[in-house]
Amino acid sequence: MQPILETRNLTKVFHRGSLLARDRIVAVDNVTFSMQRGEVFTLAGESGCGKTTTARMILGFEQPTSGEIIYGKGEERWHPRVWFSQRIQAVFQNPFETFNPLRKVEGYLFETVNHYKLASSKAEAEELINSKLEAVGLSYGEVAGRYPSEFSGGQLQRISIARSLLVDPSVLIADEPVSMVDASIRMSIVNLFRRLRDELDMGILYITHDLATAYYLGGQIAIMFRGNTMEMGPVQEVLTNPRHPYTQLLRESIPEADPEKKWRGRISIAETEQEEYLREGCKFAGRCPQVMEICKKQVPELVDVDGVQVKCHLYVDRGSVHEEVS
C-alpha cells in the first residue's frame, strides 16, 4: 500500500552562537517514517526531542537541511507552506492562539470556504460549515455571532478541527492538541480523532508527550530523543514491551492509577538540552541506566527487533540492521 505521507532521512540543523564560536545543533537527525490512510502515527517524547520541528518541516514552516518529505503517491515533494493545500491541515496546541479575540469565530470558517471555493452561496457555505461542526459535536447555531472568549478551550479546539475538515484533507497533523484543554474533556477530543480516522479514513500525525493518549489512539509510534528516533513500531508493542532504555524510563514516569502506590520514576534531567544535542555517540548516554563505553563514542545503528526498530547498542547483535533510505 502506498503511504499517504513519508519522510526519508529528514534532517534539520540549527546553529547557535557567534560566527567564531558556533554550535551545530542537529534538531532532527535522519528521521524516516511512513503513514497510511486511515492510520494514526504518533511522534512522542519529552519537550525538545524534535517532534514539533519534524511537524513544522512537514507543514512547510521550516525548510529541511536534507532529506525528503513525500506526499500521496510520490508526485509531490516538499515545498513551502504545503499545509495551505487541501492535502494537509493542522491543529495546534493552544486553541486560544488560533483565533483573534476581536474577531468572531465564524469568520474563520467562512474564510476557509471562500478561499478554497467550497460553496457557491452563503446558504451552501452555512450548510457545509454546519456539517463539519456537527462532525465534532457542535453546530453552526452554537458558533454564529460569538467571539473566542465565549468558548471553552475544548470547544475552540473542536472548532479548529472542524475548520480543518472543511477541505476534506488526507492528513491531519495534530501538534499537542489536548495539552491545553481541561483533563475532563481531553479524552473526548482523543475519541474524536479516533472517529475521524475510522469514519473519514484520514491519516492523523499525532504529536504528543502523553503516552496514555498515544496508546489509546493506537497505530504506529516513534519515540524521539534529541532529534533521533530511538524506537518505532506498533504503539501497543512499543509501550507495553519497550526495548530502548529511554522508552522504558518514559513508561516508568507515568504515575500509577492506584493512589496508594508511590511514583518511583527514575527520569532525571542531568544535563542541558544543548549538551545532549552536542553529545557524541548515543544522545541518551548521559541518562541511560544501561550505558556502555561504546554508547559514549559511537552512534548506534537502527536495528529491527521482532518488528520494532530500536536505535540502541544493546540490540545490535540481536536484531537485523535497518539501513537508512538512500
LOFISE-939027 format. One line per field, with one value per atom (N, C-alpha, C): residue number from 1; residue in one letter; atom name; x, y, z. Coordinates in pm, whole numbers, padded with zeros to 5 digits. Example, Ala and Ser with C-alpha at 12.3 -4.5 7.8 and 13.67 -1.06 7.14 Angstrom:
# residues 2
k (1 1 1 2 2 2) $
r (A A A S S S) $
a (N CA C N CA C) $
X (01319 01230 01320 01285 01367 01290) $
Y (-00569 -00450 -00330 -00225 -00106 00003) $
Z (00780 00780 00780 00708 00714 00787) $
END
This chain:
# residues 326
k (1 1 1 2 2 2 3 3 3 4 4 4 5 5 5 6 6 6 7 7 7 8 8 8 9 9 9 10 10 10 11 11 11 12 12 12 13 13 13 14 14 14 15 15 15 16 16 16 17 17 17 18 18 18 19 19 19 20 20 20 21 21 21 22 22 22 23 23 23 24 24 24 25 25 25 26 26 26 27 27 27 28 28 28 29 29 29 30 30 30 31 31 31 32 32 32 33 33 33 34 34 34 35 35 35 36 36 36 37 37 37 38 38 38 39 39 39 40 40 40 41 41 41 42 42 42 43 43 43 44 44 44 45 45 45 46 46 46 47 47 47 48 48 48 49 49 49 50 50 50 51 51 51 52 52 52 53 53 53 54 54 54 55 55 55 56 56 56 57 57 57 58 58 58 59 59 59 60 60 60 61 61 61 62 62 62 63 63 63 64 64 64 65 65 65 66 66 66 67 67 67 68 68 68 69 69 69 70 70 70 71 71 71 72 72 72 73 73 73 74 74 74 75 75 75 76 76 76 77 77 77 78 78 78 79 79 79 80 80 80 81 81 81 82 82 82 83 83 83 84 84 84 85 85 85 86 86 86 87 87 87 88 88 88 89 89 89 90 90 90 91 91 91 92 92 92 93 93 93 94 94 94 95 95 95 96 96 96 97 97 97 98 98 98 99 99 99 100 100 100 101 101 101 102 102 102 103 103 103 104 104 104 105 105 105 106 106 106 107 107 107 108 108 108 109 109 109 110 110 110 111 111 111 112 112 112 113 113 113 114 114 114 115 115 115 116 116 116 117 117 117 118 118 118 119 119 119 120 120 120 121 121 121 122 122 122 123 123 123 124 124 124 125 125 125 126 126 126 127 127 127 128 128 128 129 129 129 130 130 130 131 131 131 132 132 132 133 133 133 134 134 134 135 135 135 136 136 136 137 137 137 138 138 138 139 139 139 140 140 140 141 141 141 142 142 142 143 143 143 144 144 144 145 145 145 146 146 146 147 147 147 148 148 148 149 149 149 150 150 150 151 151 151 152 152 152 153 153 153 154 154 154 155 155 155 156 156 156 157 157 157 158 158 158 159 159 159 160 160 160 161 161 161 162 162 162 163 163 163 164 164 164 165 165 165 166 166 166 167 167 167 168 168 168 169 169 169 170 170 170 171 171 171 172 172 172 173 173 173 174 174 174 175 175 175 176 176 176 177 177 177 178 178 178 179 179 179 180 180 180 181 181 181 182 182 182 183 183 183 184 184 184 185 185 185 186 186 186 187 187 187 188 188 188 189 189 189 190 190 190 191 191 191 192 192 192 193 193 193 194 194 194 195 195 195 196 196 196 197 197 197 198 198 198 199 199 199 200 200 200 201 201 201 202 202 202 203 203 203 204 204 204 205 205 205 206 206 206 207 207 207 208 208 208 209 209 209 210 210 210 211 211 211 212 212 212 213 213 213 214 214 214 215 215 215 216 216 216 217 217 217 218 218 218 219 219 219 220 220 220 221 221 221 222 222 222 223 223 223 224 224 224 225 225 225 226 226 226 227 227 227 228 228 228 229 229 229 230 230 230 231 231 231 232 232 232 233 233 233 234 234 234 235 235 235 236 236 236 237 237 237 238 238 238 239 239 239 240 240 240 241 241 241 242 242 242 243 243 243 244 244 244 245 245 245 246 246 246 247 247 247 248 248 248 249 249 249 250 250 250 251 251 251 252 252 252 253 253 253 254 254 254 255 255 255 256 256 256 257 257 257 258 258 258 259 259 259 260 260 260 261 261 261 262 262 262 263 263 263 264 264 264 265 265 265 266 266 266 267 267 267 268 268 268 269 269 269 270 270 270 271 271 271 272 272 272 273 273 273 274 274 274 275 275 275 276 276 276 277 277 277 278 278 278 279 279 279 280 280 280 281 281 281 282 282 282 283 283 283 284 284 284 285 285 285 286 286 286 287 287 287 288 288 288 289 289 289 290 290 290 291 291 291 292 292 292 293 293 293 294 294 294 295 295 295 296 296 296 297 297 297 298 298 298 299 299 299 300 300 300 301 301 301 302 302 302 303 303 303 304 304 304 305 305 305 306 306 306 307 307 307 308 308 308 309 309 309 310 310 310 311 311 311 312 312 312 313 313 313 314 314 314 315 315 315 316 316 316 317 317 317 318 318 318 319 319 319 320 320 320 321 321 321 322 322 322 323 323 323 324 324 324 325 325 325 326 326 326) $
r (M M M Q Q Q P P P I I I L L L E E E T T T R R R N N N L L L T T T K K K V V V F F F H H H R R R G G G S S S L L L L L L A A A R R R D D D R R R I I I V V V A A A V V V D D D N N N V V V T T T F F F S S S M M M Q Q Q R R R G G G E E E V V V F F F T T T L L L A A A G G G E E E S S S G G G C C C G G G K K K T T T T T T T T T A A A R R R M M M I I I L L L G G G F F F E E E Q Q Q P P P T T T S S S G G G E E E I I I I I I Y Y Y G G G K K K G G G E E E E E E R R R W W W H H H P P P R R R V V V W W W F F F S S S Q Q Q R R R I I I Q Q Q A A A V V V F F F Q Q Q N N N P P P F F F E E E T T T F F F N N N P P P L L L R R R K K K V V V E E E G G G Y Y Y L L L F F F E E E T T T V V V N N N H H H Y Y Y K K K L L L A A A S S S S S S K K K A A A E E E A A A E E E E E E L L L I I I N N N S S S K K K L L L E E E A A A V V V G G G L L L S S S Y Y Y G G G E E E V V V A A A G G G R R R Y Y Y P P P S S S E E E F F F S S S G G G G G G Q Q Q L L L Q Q Q R R R I I I S S S I I I A A A R R R S S S L L L L L L V V V D D D P P P S S S V V V L L L I I I A A A D D D E E E P P P V V V S S S M M M V V V D D D A A A S S S I I I R R R M M M S S S I I I V V V N N N L L L F F F R R R R R R L L L R R R D D D E E E L L L D D D M M M G G G I I I L L L Y Y Y I I I T T T H H H D D D L L L A A A T T T A A A Y Y Y Y Y Y L L L G G G G G G Q Q Q I I I A A A I I I M M M F F F R R R G G G N N N T T T M M M E E E M M M G G G P P P V V V Q Q Q E E E V V V L L L T T T N N N P P P R R R H H H P P P Y Y Y T T T Q Q Q L L L L L L R R R E E E S S S I I I P P P E E E A A A D D D P P P E E E K K K K K K W W W R R R G G G R R R I I I S S S I I I A A A E E E T T T E E E Q Q Q E E E E E E Y Y Y L L L R R R E E E G G G C C C K K K F F F A A A G G G R R R C C C P P P Q Q Q V V V M M M E E E I I I C C C K K K K K K Q Q Q V V V P P P E E E L L L V V V D D D V V V D D D G G G V V V Q Q Q V V V K K K C C C H H H L L L Y Y Y V V V D D D R R R G G G S S S V V V H H H E E E E E E V V V S S S) $
a (N CA C N CA C N CA C N CA C N CA C N CA C N CA C N CA C N CA C N CA C N CA C N CA C N CA C N CA C N CA C N CA C N CA C N CA C N CA C N CA C N CA C N CA C N CA C N CA C N CA C N CA C N CA C N CA C N CA C N CA C N CA C N CA C N CA C N CA C N CA C N CA C N CA C N CA C N CA C N CA C N CA C N CA C N CA C N CA C N CA C N CA C N CA C N CA C N CA C N CA C N CA C N CA C N CA C N CA C N CA C N CA C N CA C N CA C N CA C N CA C N CA C N CA C N CA C N CA C N CA C N CA C N CA C N CA C N CA C N CA C N CA C N CA C N CA C N CA C N CA C N CA C N CA C N CA C N CA C N CA C N CA C N CA C N CA C N CA C N CA C N CA C N CA C N CA C N CA C N CA C N CA C N CA C N CA C N CA C N CA C N CA C N CA C N CA C N CA C N CA C N CA C N CA C N CA C N CA C N CA C N CA C N CA C N CA C N CA C N CA C N CA C N CA C N CA C N CA C N CA C N CA C N CA C N CA C N CA C N CA C N CA C N CA C N CA C N CA C N CA C N CA C N CA C N CA C N CA C N CA C N CA C N CA C N CA C N CA C N CA C N CA C N CA C N CA C N CA C N CA C N CA C N CA C N CA C N CA C N CA C N CA C N CA C N CA C N CA C N CA C N CA C N CA C N CA C N CA C N CA C N CA C N CA C N CA C N CA C N CA C N CA C N CA C N CA C N CA C N CA C N CA C N CA C N CA C N CA C N CA C N CA C N CA C N CA C N CA C N CA C N CA C N CA C N CA C N CA C N CA C N CA C N CA C N CA C N CA C N CA C N CA C N CA C N CA C N CA C N CA C N CA C N CA C N CA C N CA C N CA C N CA C N CA C N CA C N CA C N CA C N CA C N CA C N CA C N CA C N CA C N CA C N CA C N CA C N CA C N CA C N CA C N CA C N CA C N CA C N CA C N CA C N CA C N CA C N CA C N CA C N CA C N CA C N CA C N CA C N CA C N CA C N CA C N CA C N CA C N CA C N CA C N CA C N CA C N CA C N CA C N CA C N CA C N CA C N CA C N CA C N CA C N CA C N CA C N CA C N CA C N CA C N CA C N CA C N CA C N CA C N CA C N CA C N CA C N CA C N CA C N CA C N CA C N CA C N CA C N CA C N CA C N CA C N CA C N CA C N CA C N CA C N CA C N CA C N CA C N CA C N CA C N CA C N CA C N CA C N CA C N CA C N CA C N CA C N CA C N CA C N CA C N CA C N CA C N CA C N CA C N CA C N CA C N CA C N CA C N CA C N CA C N CA C N CA C N CA C N CA C N CA C N CA C N CA C N CA C N CA C N CA C N CA C N CA C N CA C N CA C N CA C N CA C N CA C N CA C N CA C N CA C N CA C N CA C N CA C N CA C N CA C N CA C N CA C N CA C N CA C N CA C N CA C N CA C N CA C N CA C N CA C) $
X (00085 00000 00088 00053 00130 00108 00216 00199 00135 00057 -00003 00092 00186 00289 00413 00529 00654 00767 00855 00979 01096 01200 01319 01443 01508 01630 01613 01500 01469 01560 01627 01726 01710 01722 01720 01833 01920 02034 02017 02035 02038 02178 02212 02341 02319 02393 02385 02522 02520 02644 02692 02812 02870 02935 02981 03048 03177 03242 03369 03352 03236 03213 03067 03042 02904 02889 02779 02747 02650 02671 02584 02486 02359 02256 02174 02181 02101 01967 01869 01740 01659 01674 01612 01718 01742 01857 01815 01805 01776 01648 01542 01415 01343 01311 01244 01122 01006 00884 00783 00680 00570 00439 00331 00199 00099 -00002 -00103 -00233 -00316 -00450 -00527 -00602 -00679 -00594 -00474 -00382 -00342 -00323 -00264 -00116 -00032 00112 00152 00210 00244 00393 00429 00564 00560 00633 00625 00763 00764 00888 00875 00973 00968 00994 00975 00999 01143 01158 01291 01343 01256 01303 01308 01244 01247 01115 01014 00888 00815 00814 00746 00824 00957 01037 01011 00994 00960 00826 00727 00596 00604 00683 00697 00759 00848 00904 00799 00719 00615 00513 00483 00387 00445 00577 00639 00682 00676 00719 00871 00936 01082 01128 01238 01293 01392 01378 01472 01614 01711 01851 01884 01828 01843 01731 01720 01615 01495 01395 01276 01148 01046 00909 00824 00755 00680 00532 00447 00304 00233 00129 00046 00121 00109 00166 00309 00370 00510 00531 00420 00436 00468 00457 00478 00580 00692 00793 00770 00863 00849 00846 00759 00765 00702 00740 00694 00543 00496 00356 00261 00304 00220 00088 00084 -00036 -00152 -00125 -00236 -00313 -00259 -00332 -00438 -00523 -00626 -00571 -00447 -00388 -00363 -00310 -00272 -00327 -00383 -00428 -00370 -00379 -00314 -00401 -00384 -00445 -00332 -00328 -00214 -00247 -00144 -00152 -00249 -00239 -00319 -00432 -00555 -00666 -00692 -00655 -00678 -00584 -00472 -00382 -00420 -00510 -00553 -00649 -00726 -00831 -00803 -00825 -00813 -00928 -00898 -01005 -01103 -01066 -01153 -01235 -01224 -01292 -01385 -01504 -01599 -01546 -01567 -01512 -01565 -01692 -01749 -01677 -01613 -01539 -01428 -01362 -01255 -01309 -01427 -01486 -01528 -01593 -01633 -01510 -01406 -01283 -01223 -01223 -01171 -01256 -01388 -01479 -01456 -01444 -01426 -01289 -01186 -01051 -01040 -01103 -01096 -01214 -01301 -01419 -01500 -01537 -01606 -01758 -01809 -01953 -01982 -02099 -02137 -02231 -02277 -02366 -02344 -02396 -02381 -02459 -02575 -02656 -02583 -02519 -02444 -02322 -02258 -02144 -02186 -02301 -02350 -02381 -02437 -02469 -02342 -02239 -02111 -02047 -02046 -01986 -02060 -02190 -02269 -02240 -02223 -02197 -02062 -01961 -01830 -01832 -01908 -01921 -01995 -02096 -02168 -02076 -01979 -01885 -01797 -01783 -01702 -01789 -01921 -02010 -02064 -02061 -02115 -02213 -02261 -02349 -02324 -02367 -02347 -02420 -02536 -02612 -02539 -02458 -02381 -02261 -02217 -02095 -02124 -02229 -02259 -02269 -02199 -02208 -02127 -02047 -01975 -01824 -01761 -01618 -01544 -01413 -01337 -01351 -01361 -01371 -01499 -01596 -01724 -01724 -01610 -01598 -01494 -01509 -01405 -01291 -01177 -01064 -01099 -01174 -01215 -01305 -01397 -01485 -01406 -01311 -01230 -01144 -01094 -01014 -01102 -01225 -01318 -01349 -01365 -01391 -01270 -01152 -01030 -01023 -01062 -01064 -01169 -01286 -01392 -01346 -01274 -01222 -01129 -01043 -00952 -01028 -01142 -01219 -01294 -01309 -01384 -01328 -01197 -01134 -01113 -01167 -01153 -01007 -00919 -00777 -00749 -00639 -00594 -00522 -00451 -00372 -00404 -00425 -00443 -00324 -00250 -00139 -00186 -00182 -00230 -00110 -00067 00051 00011 00028 -00010 -00152 -00251 -00384 -00465 -00425 -00503 -00427 -00307 -00226 -00276 -00354 -00400 -00548 -00612 -00755 -00772 -00887 -00914 -00908 -00859 -00849 -00984 -01091 -01225 -01274 -01221 -01267 -01156 -01040 -00927 -00960 -01020 -01048 -01156 -01245 -01348 -01285 -01180 -01110 -01030 -00966 -00893 -00989 -01108 -01209 -01252 -01255 -01289 -01187 -01059 -00956 -00975 -01010 -01034 -01150 -01253 -01370 -01336 -01259 -01217 -01133 -01047 -00965 -01052 -01150 -01232 -01337 -01406 -01518 -01474 -01366 -01321 -01198 -01146 -01027 -00911 -00899 -00800 -00672 -00558 -00433 -00410 -00371 -00350 -00208 -00131 00001 -00016 -00004 -00032 00099 00118 00242 00212 00282 00245 00360 00351 00437 00355 00226 00132 00120 00191 00191 00056 -00023 -00153 -00246 -00254 -00341 -00286 -00154 -00093 -00131 -00126 -00162 -00310 -00394 -00538 -00570 -00498 -00523 -00476 -00373 -00324 -00241 -00228 -00148 00000 00082 00227 00280 00399 00458 00608 00664 00808 00844 00931 00977 01104 01103 01214 01288 01419 01501 01615 01621 01723 01743 01630 01633 01641 01659 01676 01552 01521 01418 01482 01443 01503 01434 01302 01226 01101 01065 00950 00883 00749 00675 00530 00454 00314 00308 00216 00215 00195 00109 00087 00215 00289 00412 00522 00535 00641 00617 00492 00464 00440 00398 00381 00508 00591 00715 00831 00861 00963 01102 01176 01311 01415 01400 01503 01495 01610 01608 01533 01538 01465 01315 01266 01124 01082 01168 01140 01126 01214 01207 01085 01048 00925 00805 00802 00692 00687 00802 00806 00770 00776 00743 00594 00512 00367 00320 00257 00211 00108 00108 00010 -00127 -00232 -00367 -00401 -00339 -00364 -00300 -00378 -00321 -00234 -00246 -00166 -00022 -00003 00129 00204 00328 00408 00481 00490 00562 00712 00773 00916 00988 00938 01002 01147 01234 01376 01430 01342 01392 01447 01564 01622 01688 01675 01735 01876 01971 02108 02189 02147 02224 02130 02184 02102 02074 01971 01936 02053 02119 02226 02340 02375 02482 02446 02319 02277 02276 02234 02237 02379 02475 02613 02690 02629 02696 02735 02856 02897 02834 02823 02763 02614 02559 02415 02378 02276 02234 02182 02137 02077 02179 02304 02405 02420 02400 02417 02312 02199 02092 02066 02120 02082 02134 02048 02092 02172 02171 02244 02357 02408 02509 02636 02696 02824 02923 03049 03152 03127 03082 03058 02949 02856 02746 02797 02908 02962 03044 03075 03165 03103 03008 02958 02806 02754 02609 02557 02458 02407 02332 02331 02254 02109 02021 01880 01862 01818 01805 01660 01622 01486 01484 01403 01390 01243 01210 01073 00972 01005 00911 00914 01001 01017 01158 01170 01301 01355 01478 01539 01679 01706 01838 01916 01980 02046 02152 02270 02378 02343 02247 02207 02151 02104 02034 02107 02223 02293 02321 02356 02388 02266 02150 02029 01927 01942 01845 01912 01831 01883 01895 02007 02032 01932 01870 01776 01850 01872 01950 01871 01944 01878 01838 01733 01685 01786 01819 01916 01846) $
Y (-00120 00000 00125 00221 00343 00433 00477 00567 00698 00756 00885 00999 00969 01066 00988 01036 00965 01065 01040 01116 01022 01071 00990 01068 01017 01079 01229 01267 01407 01465 01574 01633 01784 01840 01985 02025 02115 02162 02311 02347 02486 02519 02648 02692 02797 02784 02879 02938 03065 03131 03227 03280 03377 03305 03383 03325 03255 03303 03245 03123 03115 03002 02958 02881 02839 02690 02654 02514 02468 02348 02288 02195 02234 02156 02080 01948 01866 01839 01924 01915 01794 01755 01634 01561 01435 01363 01238 01250 01135 01060 01133 01072 01017 00889 00820 00747 00775 00701 00718 00636 00650 00620 00679 00654 00631 00552 00513 00592 00593 00649 00568 00638 00571 00520 00577 00534 00653 00627 00726 00693 00792 00776 00881 00837 00926 00952 01080 01119 01159 01087 01109 01130 01201 01227 01352 01376 01493 01621 01735 01864 01872 01921 01935 01813 01714 01590 01599 01701 01717 01685 01644 01605 01723 01838 01954 02011 02009 02054 01966 01836 01745 01786 01814 01855 01988 02081 02212 02199 02104 02081 02021 01928 01868 01973 02067 02174 02286 02290 02394 02516 02513 02625 02629 02515 02505 02430 02475 02405 02299 02176 02072 02104 02069 02081 01974 01856 01748 01648 01553 01452 01489 01403 01420 01407 01479 01462 01436 01323 01281 01269 01329 01328 01242 01173 01098 00989 00989 00881 00910 01013 01040 01146 01201 01300 01438 01452 01583 01573 01645 01651 01778 01803 01917 02048 02136 02274 02361 02489 02574 02583 02588 02612 02511 02387 02284 02266 02303 02276 02364 02471 02552 02483 02372 02296 02211 02150 02065 01929 01904 01773 01756 01859 01850 01971 01945 02051 02025 02126 02114 02170 02112 02160 02178 02296 02329 02321 02343 02319 02411 02540 02637 02692 02649 02696 02845 02904 03047 03133 03076 03148 03133 03040 03016 03124 03180 03275 03413 03516 03655 03684 03729 03753 03862 03948 04056 04021 03896 03854 03738 03741 03632 03504 03394 03265 03221 03249 03203 03262 03379 03441 03354 03281 03192 03077 03028 02918 02961 03078 03129 03164 03213 03247 03124 03011 02887 02841 02847 02808 02895 03026 03117 03100 03077 03064 02945 02834 02713 02697 02801 02798 02670 02646 02523 02536 02657 02679 02794 02788 02891 02996 02977 03073 03068 03171 03174 03059 03029 02921 02787 02767 02644 02638 02754 02761 02728 02784 02756 02609 02548 02406 02322 02358 02285 02304 02428 02458 02383 02382 02313 02163 02104 01960 01926 02011 01985 02011 02112 02137 02022 01968 01854 01732 01722 01610 01614 01734 01748 01775 01755 01767 01905 01995 02130 02156 02280 02318 02464 02503 02642 02739 02699 02785 02813 02721 02740 02831 02846 02921 03061 03075 03200 03318 03426 03552 03557 03457 03451 03469 03525 03550 03437 03425 03316 03311 03425 03428 03366 03345 03287 03134 03077 02932 02881 02756 02691 02649 02612 02566 02443 02351 02231 02262 02357 02396 02460 02548 02613 02511 02411 02309 02230 02204 02134 02220 02350 02440 02443 02442 02439 02312 02199 02073 02079 02134 02146 02231 02338 02423 02345 02261 02181 02078 02032 01930 01986 02117 02179 02141 02122 02093 01943 01859 01713 01672 01705 01674 01524 01485 01346 01319 01423 01409 01526 01495 01596 01585 01695 01697 01764 01691 01739 01753 01876 01903 01935 01839 01852 01909 01849 01910 01908 01827 01819 01868 01919 01958 02086 02167 02294 02292 02177 02169 02096 02115 02052 01900 01837 01691 01625 01692 01633 01615 01695 01684 01635 01604 01560 01435 01336 01211 01225 01324 01343 01387 01468 01510 01395 01316 01199 01101 01082 00997 01053 01185 01248 01212 01212 01173 01028 00941 00801 00790 00871 00865 00920 01027 01083 00982 00912 00808 00699 00653 00540 00579 00691 00728 00799 00878 00955 00895 00784 00720 00819 00902 01009 00963 01005 00982 01092 01055 01154 01140 01248 01254 01322 01243 01288 01312 01435 01473 01500 01429 01438 01394 01435 01379 01288 01275 01199 01057 00963 00826 00757 00800 00737 00760 00884 00912 00848 00841 00774 00627 00562 00421 00402 00491 00481 00496 00585 00606 00489 00418 00303 00342 00251 00277 00256 00339 00331 00446 00427 00531 00535 00656 00676 00754 00697 00763 00841 00973 01058 01112 01132 01193 01270 01399 01487 01468 01467 01462 01324 01221 01084 01001 00910 00810 00695 00679 00578 00442 00447 00322 00352 00259 00281 00148 00147 00027 00041 -00069 -00064 -00011 00082 00152 00057 -00044 -00138 -00215 -00254 -00331 -00243 -00121 -00032 00008 00037 00088 -00021 -00139 -00247 -00330 -00332 -00409 -00326 -00212 -00122 -00184 -00167 -00221 -00117 00004 00105 00157 00176 00227 00358 00445 00571 00548 00459 00426 00364 00281 00219 00324 00425 00530 00618 00643 00719 00644 00513 00432 00442 00433 00438 00575 00677 00813 00837 00743 00758 00713 00800 00760 00649 00561 00455 00512 00444 00491 00471 00372 00343 00451 00532 00640 00591 00460 00407 00379 00371 00342 00472 00477 00596 00587 00703 00707 00694 00598 00576 00593 00685 00711 00754 00713 00738 00844 00909 01008 01129 01173 01294 01374 01506 01591 01624 01544 01557 01660 01690 01779 01874 01980 02071 02010 02062 02012 02027 02144 02169 02070 02037 01940 01803 01766 01636 01636 01746 01753 01744 01801 01802 01676 01589 01468 01377 01321 01219 01086 00997 00867 00878 00797 00798 00921 00995 01117 01089 00966 00931 00875 00867 00801 00866 00997 01067 01033 00978 00943 00793 00718 00577 00492 00414 00327 00206 00180 00065 00108 00231 00286 00200 00188 00118 00216 00180 00269 00302 00202 00224 00328 00338 00435 00578 00602 00737 00780 00684 00714 00692 00599 00559 00566 00628 00635 00496 00446 00311 00306 00189 00169 00137 00162 00128 -00019 -00101 -00244 -00287 -00393 -00448 -00562 -00547 -00650 -00690 -00804 -00855 -00753 -00685 -00592 -00452 -00427 -00294 -00245 -00122 -00065 00004 -00032 00020 00072 00195 00255 00246 00129 00105 -00003 00019 -00079 -00210 -00209 -00332 -00436 -00390 -00481 -00502 -00443 -00452 -00597 -00681 -00821 -00912 -00856 -00940 -00918 -00810 -00781 -00763 -00735 -00709 -00560 -00517 -00374 -00319 -00206 -00138 -00028 -00045 00052 00181 00293 00421 00428 00505 00521 00599 00549 00619 00710) $
Z (00000 00000 00000 -00084 -00095 00026 00094 00209 00167 00257 00229 00264 00355 00394 00432 00386 00411 00429 00525 00536 00517 00451 00427 00470 00575 00626 00650 00704 00726 00835 00801 00891 00895 01017 01034 01127 01080 01157 01187 01313 01355 01405 01399 01450 01559 01667 01778 01807 01850 01886 01780 01797 01704 01588 01491 01374 01414 01520 01562 01652 01718 01810 01799 01696 01671 01697 01763 01784 01676 01629 01528 01599 01603 01671 01568 01570 01479 01548 01520 01589 01544 01418 01365 01285 01318 01265 01188 01056 00969 01010 01032 01071 00949 00955 00844 00897 00840 00875 00763 00766 00669 00739 00689 00746 00635 00666 00570 00592 00492 00506 00611 00695 00799 00914 00930 01036 01122 01251 01340 01354 01329 01353 01455 01567 01677 01682 01696 01732 01879 01963 02107 02167 02279 02351 02434 02517 02604 02524 02590 02525 02474 02351 02294 02222 02198 02135 01982 01925 01779 01711 01785 01722 01658 01725 01668 01550 01557 01443 01321 01343 01233 01171 01256 01206 01132 01182 01116 00978 00960 00827 00734 00785 00703 00661 00751 00722 00638 00623 00543 00621 00753 00833 00850 00834 00838 00714 00656 00540 00587 00541 00582 00538 00620 00580 00475 00494 00397 00418 00325 00332 00248 00251 00168 00248 00205 00253 00131 00130 00012 00049 -00032 -00008 -00111 -00066 -00159 -00232 -00363 -00444 -00487 -00426 -00455 -00560 -00614 -00718 -00661 -00529 -00468 -00355 -00370 -00266 -00184 -00093 -00003 -00080 -00042 -00087 00021 00028 00139 00148 00273 00304 00241 00236 00174 00249 00379 00456 00417 00337 00290 00177 00128 00028 00096 00016 00072 00114 00083 00113 00263 00328 00469 00545 00662 00752 00891 00977 01108 01219 01338 01461 01561 01625 01709 01858 01938 02081 02154 02131 02207 02122 02144 02061 02076 02189 02210 02125 02080 01992 01845 01817 01679 01631 01724 01687 01747 01666 01712 01809 01931 02029 01988 01892 01849 01725 01682 01559 01589 01531 01552 01490 01559 01517 01381 01353 01227 01106 01125 01015 00962 01052 01009 00924 00960 00887 00746 00737 00605 00521 00585 00514 00446 00517 00459 00341 00358 00249 00127 00147 00034 -00032 00051 -00004 -00098 -00062 -00144 -00238 -00240 -00329 -00309 -00184 -00148 -00156 -00175 -00183 -00279 -00341 -00439 -00381 -00258 -00194 -00043 00026 00171 00236 00181 00237 00223 00108 00087 00180 00201 00291 00435 00478 00613 00631 00527 00534 00548 00470 00478 00615 00663 00793 00904 00895 00997 00998 00880 00873 00938 00920 00979 01130 01172 01315 01383 01317 01373 01386 01294 01298 01424 01483 01605 01728 01713 01827 01854 01753 01767 01654 01644 01534 01498 01380 01337 01429 01478 01568 01698 01745 01867 01847 01723 01693 01640 01563 01493 01589 01552 01626 01754 01783 01910 01891 01993 01993 02066 02044 02107 02259 02323 02470 02522 02435 02475 02468 02434 02424 02523 02561 02641 02550 02609 02530 02448 02507 02434 02316 02333 02222 02109 02146 02043 01968 02038 01970 01873 01911 01822 01699 01720 01607 01514 01571 01491 01408 01467 01393 01282 01313 01212 01095 01124 01018 00926 00983 00901 00817 00868 00795 00675 00669 00559 00422 00414 00285 00263 00352 00342 00322 00416 00400 00406 00345 00353 00484 00533 00655 00748 00875 00978 01074 01089 01183 01310 01420 01549 01643 01668 01748 01892 01981 02123 02137 02071 02063 02192 02291 02414 02536 02516 02632 02699 02627 02682 02719 02712 02746 02878 02940 03069 03057 03163 03165 03147 03192 03185 03043 02949 02809 02716 02774 02692 02612 02678 02610 02505 02521 02419 02288 02296 02174 02115 02202 02153 02086 02144 02082 01947 01936 01809 01702 01736 01640 01596 01688 01652 01553 01578 01489 01350 01344 01215 01138 01209 01147 01086 01163 01119 01015 01037 00951 00824 00831 00714 00649 00704 00650 00639 00741 00743 00813 00761 00828 00931 01052 01158 01211 01199 01259 01394 01500 01636 01709 01757 01822 01969 02058 02198 02289 02416 02520 02611 02580 02662 02608 02670 02620 02638 02737 02760 02643 02594 02479 02352 02340 02224 02221 02337 02346 02310 02357 02332 02184 02115 01972 01887 01932 01857 01737 01642 01523 01548 01485 01496 01580 01639 01722 01701 01702 01700 01826 01910 02031 01996 02019 01979 02101 02083 02187 02120 02145 02090 01939 01868 01723 01664 01747 01697 01727 01634 01658 01735 01862 01947 01934 01909 01896 01814 01726 01638 01605 01612 01579 01621 01625 01670 01812 01837 01965 02084 02070 02181 02213 02110 02130 02192 02141 02190 02335 02371 02504 02609 02567 02665 02682 02579 02586 02531 02595 02542 02544 02434 02426 02466 02416 02439 02584 02649 02787 02803 02701 02711 02713 02626 02626 02758 02813 02942 03052 03051 03153 03133 03008 02982 03037 03016 03070 03222 03287 03432 03488 03404 03451 03460 03410 03417 03554 03634 03767 03760 03860 03869 03904 03859 03889 04037 04102 04242 04329 04402 04482 04597 04635 04743 04699 04568 04515 04491 04530 04509 04376 04310 04182 04208 04138 04154 04021 03938 03810 03828 03735 03751 03658 03582 03487 03562 03525 03582 03471 03478 03377 03427 03383 03435 03357 03236 03152 03080 03027 02948 02812 02745 02612 02517 02520 02425 02442 02566 02589 02533 02546 02493 02341 02281 02135 02081 02154 02107 02145 02222 02269 02152 02159 02064 02104 02007 02036 02056 02143 02169 02251 02208 02277 02417 02441 02569 02669 02627 02711 02848 02857 02983 03087 03045 03138 03148 03054 03040 03156 03219 03329 03281 03149 03095 03001 03023 02933 02934 02815 02798 02736 02736 02683 02536 02460 02318 02296 02390 02378 02378 02448 02462 02340 02253 02142 02004 01995 01863 01858 01753 01734 01701 01774 01745 01613 01553 01431 01465 01371 01388 01349 01445 01419 01438 01370 01379 01480 01584 01687 01696 01635 01638 01587 01478 01416 01472 01572 01629 01599 01549 01518 01643 01683 01805 01774 01818 01796 01926 01948 02076 02061 02122 02113 02181 02272 02340 02244 02127 02035 01903 01888 01760 01720 01815 01783 01788 01824 01841 01731 01656 01551 01417 01316 01183 01162 01104 01085 00985 01022 00934 00862 00733 00656 00633 00633 00606 00459 00433 00296 00215 00101 00018 -00080) $
END
